[in-house]
Amino acid sequence: MTSSSTHSAISSRLKLEISLVAALSLFLIVIFPLLNAQGLVSNFTINLWGKYLCFAMLAISVDLLWGYTGLLSLGQSLFFSLGGYMLGMHLMLMIGDQGVYAQAGKNPDGLPDFMIFLGHTFLPSFWRPFSSLGFAMLMVFLVPGLISLIFGYLAFRSRIKGVYFSILTQALTYGASLMFFRNDMLMGGNNGFTDFKKILGSDLRTAATQRGLYIASAVTLLLIYVGCRILSGTKFGLIQRAVRDGENRVLFSGYSSAHYKLFVFVLSAMIASIAGALYVPQVGGINPSVMTPDKSLEAVVWVAVGGRGTLVGPIIGAISINALKSYATKAFPDFWLILLGALFIVVVLLLPGGIVSLPERLQTLWKKLRPLPPTATDDPAVPNATPAPINKS
């Protein structure tokens, strides 16, 4: 295939992807909330789809590392959970006199219920700034960004990559989850944060608030997609993919691949953290089980099934698999994990490009199977041409 035909094929795929994203955005941001406001879509359904969209953001953060940079991180659930915990601290302080102990007259200072249960009588100093939503949102970016910056700097400076990088990120996530399970961390222990009441003065249990959180998730997902799409089309994006395909050549060309990997690692951590912050008020709680490495592995499966190395693939994979999970856990609760494992095996063996590669594969298959058009020599009305005799004189 020539360079011009390759460029034409890439442009056509990009146009198709943009058209698909535009149509999907119109439905998710405008039509779906309107259907909910009219009572045609239940509040439970829109809340469930808000959770799917947060998972789609998490999948994009995984794909930004794995699909575009060649770094398989098993620690994205850590940054997802940290974002949820940072906003969750603010939501816990907003419960106030609506808590269980406060209504029983045992919590005059409005402490989170789990602190009263553990015997605390005053709010710890590191909790106090989280009474401000602005400070909590700042921490959503700052805490995961700082942790990923320190960890990434140490890892990439030591040129750790491949399976060793995956093991280290998995160990980081597992160690953090063990810390958050401890009650003396004052982060809720096993139960984590739950029973949220208000955000921005609005009751979280009302349909209008849940619809607003869903729209915020859909708009944020669109902005993250557009930002990553723009980034992938720049010189940075080209070097990013070059690091994935041949890091030694990038080094020989005079580029510091460690700086590019560190930037992407921090950026993906912040994207995952934003997803976690939007996830928590819609689900109504968070605990350390969301932080365990198996949650990161689930996100890797979403990316692989949807299409690694694309931006729309992780969105499709996250939404489709979680929608299938919601259905299968009710219809086939004993066989859900088997179904997920079988789906992953089928995609890896028969559809390595993921769901997004299916139209192109079907088009290629159709070209192979369709009958060839008749040529001029196959037409009986045209006499077969005989070769002219060769003059040997």
Residue pairs with C-beta under 8 A, 6 or more apart in sequence:
1 9
13 360
16 359
17 310
17 311
17 312
20 312
21 222
21 225
21 312
24 315
25 218
25 222
28 49
28 53
28 218
29 215
29 218
29 219
29 222
32 41
32 46
32 49
32 214
32 218
33 46
33 211
33 214
33 215
35 41
36 42
36 43
36 45
36 46
36 207
36 211
36 214
37 211
43 207
43 210
43 211
46 210
46 211
46 214
47 210
47 214
47 282
48 326
49 214
50 210
50 213
50 214
50 217
50 218
50 278
50 282
51 279
51 282
51 283
51 322
52 318
52 319
52 322
52 323
53 214
53 217
53 218
53 221
53 278
53 319
54 217
54 275
54 276
54 278
54 279
54 282
55 275
55 279
55 299
55 302
55 318
55 319
55 322
56 221
56 314
56 315
56 318
56 319
57 217
57 220
57 221
57 224
57 271
57 272
57 274
57 275
57 278
58 76
58 77
58 80
58 271
58 272
58 275
58 276
58 299
58 318
59 299
59 302
59 303
59 306
59 314
59 315
59 317
59 318
60 221
60 224
60 225
60 228
60 271
60 311
60 314
60 315
61 76
61 79
61 268
61 269
61 271
61 272
61 275
62 73
62 76
62 268
62 296
62 299
62 300
62 302
62 303
62 314
63 303
63 308
63 309
63 310
63 311
63 313
63 314
64 228
64 264
64 267
64 268
64 271
65 71
65 72
65 73
65 76
65 264
65 265
65 268
66 72
66 73
66 300
66 303
66 308
67 303
67 308
67 309
67 310
67 313
67 314
68 232
68 237
68 240
68 241
68 244
68 264
68 309
69 240
69 241
69 243
69 244
69 260
69 261
69 264
70 161
70 243
70 244
70 245
70 247
71 161
71 165
71 261
71 264
71 265
72 163
72 165
72 166
72 300
73 165
73 166
73 169
73 265
73 268
73 296
74 166
74 167
74 169
74 170
74 173
74 293
74 296
74 297
74 300
75 169
75 170
75 172
75 173
75 293
75 296
76 268
76 269
76 272
76 296
76 299
77 173
77 272
77 290
77 291
77 292
77 293
77 295
77 296
77 299
78 144
78 147
78 172
78 173
78 176
78 177
78 291
78 296
79 144
79 147
79 148
79 268
79 269
79 270
79 272
79 273
79 276
80 272
80 273
80 275
80 276
80 279
80 290
80 291
80 295
81 180
81 276
81 286
81 288
81 290
81 291
82 143
82 144
82 147
82 273
82 276
83 140
83 144
83 272
83 273
83 274
83 275
83 276
83 277
83 280
84 276
84 277
84 279
84 280
84 286
84 290
85 180
85 187
85 192
85 193
85 276
85 286
86 130
86 136
86 137
86 139
86 140
86 143
86 273
86 277
87 136
87 137
87 140
87 276
87 277
87 280
87 281
88 192
88 193
88 196
88 280
88 285
88 286
89 127
89 130
89 136
89 193
90 130
90 131
90 132
90 133
90 135
90 136
91 193
91 196
91 197
91 198
91 199
91 204
91 280
91 281
92 112
92 193
92 196
93 110
93 112
93 127
93 130
93 131
94 196
94 197
94 198
94 199
95 102
95 110
95 112
95 113
95 195
95 196
95 197
95 198
96 102
96 110
96 197
97 103
97 110
98 197
99 107
99 110
99 112
99 113
99 195
100 113
100 195
101 107
101 111
101 113
101 116
101 117
102 108
102 110
106 116
107 113
107 116
109 121
109 122
109 123
111 120
111 121
111 122
111 123
112 188
112 193
113 195
114 188
114 189
114 191
115 123
115 186
118 183
118 186
120 186
124 186
127 186
129 135
130 136
130 139
133 199
133 200
137 277
140 273
140 274
140 276
140 277
141 270
141 273
141 274
143 273
144 269
144 270
144 272
144 273
145 266
145 269
145 270
145 273
147 269
148 265
148 266
148 268
148 269
148 270
149 262
149 266
151 168
151 169
151 172
152 261
152 262
152 265
152 266
153 262
155 165
155 168
156 258
156 261
156 262
156 265
157 258
159 258
160 168
161 247
169 296
170 293
170 296
173 291
173 292
173 293
173 296
174 292
174 293
176 291
177 288
177 289
177 291
177 292
177 293
179 185
180 187
180 188
180 189
180 192
180 288
180 291
181 189
181 190
181 288
182 189
183 189
187 193
188 194
188 287
190 287
190 288
191 287
192 285
192 286
192 287
192 288
193 280
193 285
193 286
193 287
194 284
194 285
194 286
194 287
195 284
195 285
196 204
196 280
196 281
196 284
196 285
197 203
197 204
198 204
199 209
199 213
199 281
202 208
202 209
202 212
203 209
204 210
204 281
204 284
210 282
213 278
213 281
213 282
214 282
216 278
217 278
217 282
220 274
220 278
221 315
224 271
224 274
225 311
225 312
225 315
228 311
229 311
231 237
232 240
232 241
232 311
236 260
239 250
239 255
239 260
240 260
240 264
242 249
242 250
243 250
243 257
243 260
243 261
247 257
250 257
251 257
276 286
276 290
279 286
280 286
289 295
299 318
301 317
301 321
301 340
301 344
302 314
302 317
302 318
302 321
302 322
303 313
303 314
303 317
303 354
304 317
304 344
304 347
304 348
304 354
305 317
305 320
305 321
305 343
305 344
305 347
305 354
305 355
306 312
306 313
306 314
306 315
306 316
306 317
306 318
306 320
306 354
306 355
306 356
307 313
307 314
307 316
307 317
307 353
307 354
307 355
307 356
307 357
308 353
308 354
310 354
310 356
312 356
313 354
313 355
313 356
316 355
316 356
317 354
317 355
320 355
321 340
321 343
324 339
324 343
325 336
325 340
328 335
328 336
328 339
329 336
332 339
347 354
347 355
351 357
351 358
351 361
353 360
353 361
376 382
377 384
